[in-house]
Amino acid sequence: MRTIGAVLLASSLVASNAFAATGTGAPLTPGKPAGVKQAQAMDNTLLLVVGLGVVAAGIALVASGNGKTAETATTTTTTAP
């Protein structure tokens, strides 16, 4: 099973590099923005707040999920004369 996993991992790494090498000719279109300055100019506050909210919800879910206690069963016995 480990061998199959190693082969799949190696092939996925090779395949992703092979597909990344193919392009449309020029790496960047002349006269168009590359996207770096546009990304730096964007306001990422909402994305940051949502990300922190997801992390906090995950921590709260994990912290509250492990508080189960075992229920005790009560038994009564009667003796018949």
Secondary structure, DSSP 8 states (H G I E B T S, - for coil): -HHHHHHHHHHHHHHHHHHHH--SSSSS-TTS--SHHHHHHS--HHHHHHHHHHHHHHHHHHHHHT---------------
